[in-house]
Every structure is written in structure tokens, then in C-alpha cells.
Amino acid sequence: MARRCDFTGIGVMAGNNVSHANNRTRRRFLPNLQEASLFSDALNKSVQVRLSTSAIRTVEKRGGIDAFLLSTATDKLGTKARTLKRQIQKAVAGKAA
């Protein structure tokens, strides 16, 4: 399973541990990923996603998963988020018609 956020695309970064003697050893910075269950009003169901904690906070700030996906540009989203966005757009268009 990839260590990558489904919505923001945040992944593993690399850097150095720097000792007091200024010795440098390579290390990895892992993102803080959580399994989250978010409820979509448009789809009327709960969606399981693997998000970083910062993405969870952003989704809550923007007013839920529907508002977050509809207000974010498609090229900035991950693959799972793009499919969810298409499903939500179809559901919203179906309710409006």
C-alpha cells in the first residue's frame, strides 16, 4: 500500500538526520496517514479514504467531502479523489435536473 494521501497527494519525503557532530545520515519523513470514513451528502453514503491529518482538517474546514472536492481543481487531486469527484458531480447534476 502506497504511503500517499488520496486527496492531496502528500507522500514520503527524504532528508537527513544531523547529529551534534554534523554527521548526516539519510532518513525518510513519512506522512501522518489515517483511515477516515467521510459521509457524502450527494452520494448519501459513507466513503472510506486514506488521508493525511492536514487533509482531514481541510475537508472539515471547507464544509465536508462534497464541498472540498467540488471546490478543488481536478489536477490537484489524487486518482481516488478524482473518481469520487466525478460521482459527486453526477449526483448533484441528477438532483438539480
VMD Tcl script that builds the backbone (N, CA, C; Angstrom):
set m [mol new atoms 291]
animate dup $m
set s [atomselect $m all]
$s set {name element resname resid chain x y z} {
  {N N MET 1 A 0.841 -1.171 0.000}
  {CA C MET 1 A 0.000 0.000 0.000}
  {C C MET 1 A 0.892 1.241 0.000}
  {N N ALA 2 A 0.610 2.157 -0.905}
  {CA C ALA 2 A 1.428 3.357 -1.033}
  {C C ALA 2 A 1.191 4.304 0.141}
  {N N ARG 3 A 2.249 4.939 0.570}
  {CA C ARG 3 A 2.128 5.930 1.638}
  {C C ARG 3 A 1.860 7.284 1.000}
  {N N ARG 4 A 0.635 7.465 0.501}
  {CA C ARG 4 A 0.268 8.678 -0.196}
  {C C ARG 4 A -1.176 9.025 0.149}
  {N N CYS 5 A -1.422 10.304 0.381}
  {CA C CYS 5 A -2.762 10.789 0.705}
  {C C CYS 5 A -3.637 10.714 -0.542}
  {N N ASP 6 A -4.878 10.209 -0.407}
  {CA C ASP 6 A -5.775 10.064 -1.541}
  {C C ASP 6 A -6.227 11.406 -2.114}
  {N N PHE 7 A -6.286 12.443 -1.302}
  {CA C PHE 7 A -6.804 13.731 -1.762}
  {C C PHE 7 A -5.712 14.709 -2.153}
  {N N THR 8 A -4.717 14.883 -1.303}
  {CA C THR 8 A -3.708 15.916 -1.547}
  {C C THR 8 A -2.475 15.386 -2.256}
  {N N GLY 9 A -2.249 14.083 -2.246}
  {CA C GLY 9 A -1.084 13.509 -2.897}
  {C C GLY 9 A 0.192 13.617 -2.090}
  {N N ILE 10 A 0.097 14.031 -0.832}
  {CA C ILE 10 A 1.272 14.126 0.031}
  {C C ILE 10 A 1.851 12.739 0.231}
  {N N GLY 11 A 3.155 12.601 0.037}
  {CA C GLY 11 A 3.797 11.303 0.146}
  {C C GLY 11 A 5.044 11.359 0.995}
  {N N VAL 12 A 5.873 10.343 0.862}
  {CA C VAL 12 A 7.099 10.223 1.638}
  {C C VAL 12 A 8.123 11.240 1.131}
  {N N MET 13 A 8.807 11.902 2.062}
  {CA C MET 13 A 9.889 12.818 1.709}
  {C C MET 13 A 11.189 12.284 2.307}
  {N N ALA 14 A 12.305 12.693 1.751}
  {CA C ALA 14 A 13.600 12.236 2.233}
  {C C ALA 14 A 14.389 13.425 2.766}
  {N N GLY 15 A 15.284 13.127 3.706}
  {CA C GLY 15 A 16.120 14.165 4.287}
  {C C GLY 15 A 17.262 13.549 5.054}
  {N N ASN 16 A 17.833 14.315 5.950}
  {CA C ASN 16 A 18.979 13.872 6.727}
  {C C ASN 16 A 18.707 13.971 8.218}
  {N N ASN 17 A 19.234 12.995 8.988}
  {CA C ASN 17 A 19.405 13.170 10.421}
  {C C ASN 17 A 20.746 13.864 10.584}
  {N N VAL 18 A 20.777 14.935 11.343}
  {CA C VAL 18 A 22.031 15.663 11.537}
  {C C VAL 18 A 22.396 15.574 13.012}
  {N N SER 19 A 23.562 14.969 13.290}
  {CA C SER 19 A 23.996 14.795 14.670}
  {C C SER 19 A 24.657 16.083 15.180}
  {N N HIS 20 A 24.991 16.070 16.454}
  {CA C HIS 20 A 25.663 17.206 17.066}
  {C C HIS 20 A 27.026 17.441 16.408}
  {N N ALA 21 A 27.674 16.360 15.948}
  {CA C ALA 21 A 28.962 16.458 15.260}
  {C C ALA 21 A 28.789 16.750 13.770}
  {N N ASN 22 A 27.551 17.056 13.371}
  {CA C ASN 22 A 27.202 17.408 11.991}
  {C C ASN 22 A 27.365 16.231 11.021}
  {N N ASN 23 A 27.283 14.981 11.542}
  {CA C ASN 23 A 27.244 13.808 10.682}
  {C C ASN 23 A 25.844 13.696 10.092}
  {N N ARG 24 A 25.774 13.356 8.810}
  {CA C ARG 24 A 24.477 13.284 8.148}
  {C C ARG 24 A 24.190 11.858 7.705}
  {N N THR 25 A 23.023 11.351 8.085}
  {CA C THR 25 A 22.567 10.043 7.636}
  {C C THR 25 A 21.184 10.219 7.032}
  {N N ARG 26 A 20.930 9.523 5.935}
  {CA C ARG 26 A 19.658 9.664 5.233}
  {C C ARG 26 A 18.512 9.077 6.051}
  {N N ARG 27 A 17.356 9.703 5.934}
  {CA C ARG 27 A 16.157 9.211 6.597}
  {C C ARG 27 A 14.950 9.548 5.753}
  {N N ARG 28 A 13.801 8.966 6.126}
  {CA C ARG 28 A 12.550 9.222 5.419}
  {C C ARG 28 A 11.562 9.890 6.362}
  {N N PHE 29 A 10.843 10.864 5.838}
  {CA C PHE 29 A 9.781 11.517 6.584}
  {C C PHE 29 A 8.457 10.955 6.068}
  {N N LEU 30 A 7.762 10.196 6.912}
  {CA C LEU 30 A 6.508 9.567 6.499}
  {C C LEU 30 A 5.337 10.490 6.806}
  {N N PRO 31 A 4.347 10.561 5.917}
  {CA C PRO 31 A 3.174 11.400 6.188}
  {C C PRO 31 A 2.292 10.738 7.255}
  {N N ASN 32 A 1.562 11.558 7.979}
  {CA C ASN 32 A 0.666 11.073 9.014}
  {C C ASN 32 A -0.664 10.699 8.370}
  {N N LEU 33 A -0.762 9.456 7.881}
  {CA C LEU 33 A -1.957 8.990 7.177}
  {C C LEU 33 A -2.908 8.279 8.129}
  {N N GLN 34 A -4.192 8.533 7.934}
  {CA C GLN 34 A -5.232 7.931 8.757}
  {C C GLN 34 A -6.328 7.382 7.847}
  {N N GLU 35 A -6.915 6.255 8.242}
  {CA C GLU 35 A -8.100 5.742 7.563}
  {C C GLU 35 A -9.287 6.560 8.058}
  {N N ALA 36 A -9.949 7.250 7.150}
  {CA C ALA 36 A -11.066 8.106 7.532}
  {C C ALA 36 A -12.321 7.659 6.805}
  {N N SER 37 A -13.439 7.745 7.491}
  {CA C SER 37 A -14.735 7.456 6.903}
  {C C SER 37 A -15.509 8.769 6.863}
  {N N LEU 38 A -15.705 9.309 5.666}
  {CA C LEU 38 A -16.374 10.595 5.495}
  {C C LEU 38 A -17.721 10.381 4.831}
  {N N PHE 39 A -18.737 11.113 5.291}
  {CA C PHE 39 A -20.081 10.960 4.745}
  {C C PHE 39 A -20.301 11.979 3.638}
  {N N SER 40 A -20.717 11.491 2.473}
  {CA C SER 40 A -21.027 12.346 1.340}
  {C C SER 40 A -22.534 12.551 1.284}
  {N N ASP 41 A -22.957 13.819 1.341}
  {CA C ASP 41 A -24.388 14.127 1.269}
  {C C ASP 41 A -24.932 13.876 -0.132}
  {N N ALA 42 A -24.144 14.165 -1.148}
  {CA C ALA 42 A -24.595 13.988 -2.527}
  {C C ALA 42 A -24.793 12.509 -2.851}
  {N N LEU 43 A -23.858 11.669 -2.405}
  {CA C LEU 43 A -23.954 10.232 -2.675}
  {C C LEU 43 A -24.805 9.507 -1.647}
  {N N ASN 44 A -25.057 10.153 -0.526}
  {CA C ASN 44 A -25.855 9.602 0.578}
  {C C ASN 44 A -25.248 8.308 1.107}
  {N N LYS 45 A -23.913 8.280 1.211}
  {CA C LYS 45 A -23.233 7.118 1.768}
  {C C LYS 45 A -21.905 7.555 2.358}
  {N N SER 46 A -21.331 6.666 3.154}
  {CA C SER 46 A -20.035 6.909 3.776}
  {C C SER 46 A -18.940 6.391 2.861}
  {N N VAL 47 A -17.839 7.147 2.766}
  {CA C VAL 47 A -16.739 6.806 1.876}
  {C C VAL 47 A -15.484 6.590 2.712}
  {N N GLN 48 A -14.809 5.446 2.505}
  {CA C GLN 48 A -13.556 5.139 3.200}
  {C C GLN 48 A -12.388 5.675 2.374}
  {N N VAL 49 A -11.558 6.522 2.979}
  {CA C VAL 49 A -10.395 7.079 2.300}
  {C C VAL 49 A -9.205 7.080 3.243}
  {N N ARG 50 A -8.007 7.137 2.659}
  {CA C ARG 50 A -6.771 7.202 3.445}
  {C C ARG 50 A -6.202 8.599 3.263}
  {N N LEU 51 A -6.337 9.427 4.303}
  {CA C LEU 51 A -5.987 10.838 4.212}
  {C C LEU 51 A -4.926 11.213 5.222}
  {N N SER 52 A -4.179 12.257 4.885}
  {CA C SER 52 A -3.272 12.852 5.861}
  {C C SER 52 A -4.116 13.676 6.829}
  {N N THR 53 A -3.589 13.904 8.015}
  {CA C THR 53 A -4.345 14.649 9.017}
  {C C THR 53 A -4.601 16.081 8.561}
  {N N SER 54 A -3.670 16.662 7.808}
  {CA C SER 54 A -3.895 18.016 7.306}
  {C C SER 54 A -5.032 18.036 6.291}
  {N N ALA 55 A -5.165 16.985 5.488}
  {CA C ALA 55 A -6.261 16.899 4.521}
  {C C ALA 55 A -7.603 16.743 5.242}
  {N N ILE 56 A -7.632 15.978 6.326}
  {CA C ILE 56 A -8.866 15.821 7.104}
  {C C ILE 56 A -9.304 17.165 7.658}
  {N N ARG 57 A -8.350 17.941 8.172}
  {CA C ARG 57 A -8.671 19.268 8.710}
  {C C ARG 57 A -9.179 20.195 7.608}
  {N N THR 58 A -8.596 20.110 6.423}
  {CA C THR 58 A -9.019 20.961 5.314}
  {C C THR 58 A -10.418 20.587 4.847}
  {N N VAL 59 A -10.719 19.287 4.791}
  {CA C VAL 59 A -12.053 18.835 4.399}
  {C C VAL 59 A -13.093 19.366 5.392}
  {N N GLU 60 A -12.813 19.279 6.670}
  {CA C GLU 60 A -13.743 19.774 7.676}
  {C C GLU 60 A -13.906 21.294 7.597}
  {N N LYS 61 A -12.819 21.993 7.309}
  {CA C LYS 61 A -12.870 23.459 7.223}
  {C C LYS 61 A -13.706 23.914 6.036}
  {N N ARG 62 A -13.612 23.187 4.925}
  {CA C ARG 62 A -14.336 23.581 3.712}
  {C C ARG 62 A -15.793 23.141 3.717}
  {N N GLY 63 A -16.217 22.402 4.738}
  {CA C GLY 63 A -17.627 22.052 4.860}
  {C C GLY 63 A -17.990 20.665 4.403}
  {N N GLY 64 A -17.064 19.731 4.444}
  {CA C GLY 64 A -17.362 18.349 4.107}
  {C C GLY 64 A -16.696 17.906 2.822}
  {N N ILE 65 A -16.829 16.605 2.563}
  {CA C ILE 65 A -16.136 15.999 1.417}
  {C C ILE 65 A -16.684 16.531 0.099}
  {N N ASP 66 A -17.980 16.774 0.008}
  {CA C ASP 66 A -18.569 17.261 -1.241}
  {C C ASP 66 A -18.045 18.649 -1.589}
  {N N ALA 67 A -18.086 19.557 -0.637}
  {CA C ALA 67 A -17.619 20.931 -0.875}
  {C C ALA 67 A -16.127 20.957 -1.176}
  {N N PHE 68 A -15.360 20.119 -0.480}
  {CA C PHE 68 A -13.909 20.084 -0.713}
  {C C PHE 68 A -13.591 19.637 -2.135}
  {N N LEU 69 A -14.199 18.536 -2.576}
  {CA C LEU 69 A -13.888 18.005 -3.903}
  {C C LEU 69 A -14.397 18.912 -5.016}
  {N N LEU 70 A -15.566 19.513 -4.846}
  {CA C LEU 70 A -16.108 20.374 -5.894}
  {C C LEU 70 A -15.340 21.685 -6.011}
  {N N SER 71 A -14.736 22.156 -4.914}
  {CA C SER 71 A -14.029 23.435 -4.955}
  {C C SER 71 A -12.548 23.289 -5.302}
  {N N THR 72 A -12.026 22.059 -5.323}
  {CA C THR 72 A -10.613 21.829 -5.620}
  {C C THR 72 A -10.444 21.486 -7.091}
  {N N ALA 73 A -9.396 22.020 -7.705}
  {CA C ALA 73 A -9.106 21.725 -9.110}
  {C C ALA 73 A -8.794 20.242 -9.278}
  {N N THR 74 A -9.258 19.665 -10.379}
  {CA C THR 74 A -9.112 18.230 -10.610}
  {C C THR 74 A -7.653 17.810 -10.721}
  {N N ASP 75 A -6.800 18.657 -11.301}
  {CA C ASP 75 A -5.399 18.271 -11.472}
  {C C ASP 75 A -4.626 18.247 -10.165}
  {N N LYS 76 A -5.189 18.799 -9.086}
  {CA C LYS 76 A -4.530 18.769 -7.781}
  {C C LYS 76 A -4.961 17.579 -6.933}
  {N N LEU 77 A -5.886 16.766 -7.439}
  {CA C LEU 77 A -6.426 15.639 -6.682}
  {C C LEU 77 A -5.765 14.333 -7.103}
  {N N GLY 78 A -5.808 13.350 -6.191}
  {CA C GLY 78 A -5.326 12.012 -6.494}
  {C C GLY 78 A -6.347 11.239 -7.304}
  {N N THR 79 A -6.013 10.006 -7.672}
  {CA C THR 79 A -6.891 9.221 -8.544}
  {C C THR 79 A -8.211 8.859 -7.869}
  {N N LYS 80 A -8.151 8.457 -6.605}
  {CA C LYS 80 A -9.382 8.097 -5.897}
  {C C LYS 80 A -10.278 9.317 -5.703}
  {N N ALA 81 A -9.660 10.459 -5.440}
  {CA C ALA 81 A -10.425 11.687 -5.259}
  {C C ALA 81 A -11.079 12.123 -6.566}
  {N N ARG 82 A -10.406 11.892 -7.690}
  {CA C ARG 82 A -10.987 12.259 -8.987}
  {C C ARG 82 A -12.226 11.437 -9.286}
  {N N THR 83 A -12.179 10.141 -8.996}
  {CA C THR 83 A -13.355 9.303 -9.244}
  {C C THR 83 A -14.511 9.706 -8.326}
  {N N LEU 84 A -14.200 10.030 -7.070}
  {CA C LEU 84 A -15.242 10.489 -6.148}
  {C C LEU 84 A -15.841 11.810 -6.625}
  {N N LYS 85 A -14.989 12.697 -7.117}
  {CA C LYS 85 A -15.471 13.996 -7.598}
  {C C LYS 85 A -16.428 13.812 -8.771}
  {N N ARG 86 A -16.097 12.902 -9.707}
  {CA C ARG 86 A -16.992 12.638 -10.839}
  {C C ARG 86 A -18.334 12.088 -10.367}
  {N N GLN 87 A -18.296 11.164 -9.398}
  {CA C GLN 87 A -19.540 10.592 -8.869}
  {C C GLN 87 A -20.391 11.664 -8.198}
  {N N ILE 88 A -19.747 12.547 -7.443}
  {CA C ILE 88 A -20.479 13.622 -6.749}
  {C C ILE 88 A -21.057 14.599 -7.758}
  {N N GLN 89 A -20.300 14.948 -8.805}
  {CA C GLN 89 A -20.807 15.860 -9.834}
  {C C GLN 89 A -22.026 15.275 -10.541}
  {N N LYS 90 A -22.000 13.960 -10.844}
  {CA C LYS 90 A -23.136 13.307 -11.469}
  {C C LYS 90 A -24.346 13.304 -10.540}
  {N N ALA 91 A -24.116 13.053 -9.254}
  {CA C ALA 91 A -25.218 13.021 -8.295}
  {C C ALA 91 A -25.848 14.402 -8.124}
  {N N VAL 92 A -25.002 15.435 -8.076}
  {CA C VAL 92 A -25.506 16.805 -7.916}
  {C C VAL 92 A -26.270 17.231 -9.161}
  {N N ALA 93 A -25.760 16.866 -10.355}
  {CA C ALA 93 A -26.443 17.206 -11.601}
  {C C ALA 93 A -27.779 16.463 -11.706}
  {N N GLY 94 A -27.819 15.220 -11.216}
  {CA C GLY 94 A -29.049 14.444 -11.245}
  {C C GLY 94 A -30.120 15.001 -10.321}
  {N N LYS 95 A -29.714 15.522 -9.178}
  {CA C LYS 95 A -30.676 16.112 -8.235}
  {C C LYS 95 A -31.180 17.458 -8.731}
  {N N ALA 96 A -30.331 18.191 -9.461}
  {CA C ALA 96 A -30.722 19.511 -9.959}
  {C C ALA 96 A -31.689 19.390 -11.134}
  {N N ALA 97 A -31.603 18.293 -11.876}
  {CA C ALA 97 A -32.466 18.141 -13.068}
  {C C ALA 97 A -33.859 17.694 -12.727}
}
mol reanalyze $m
mol bondsrecalc $m
mol representation Tube
mol addrep $m
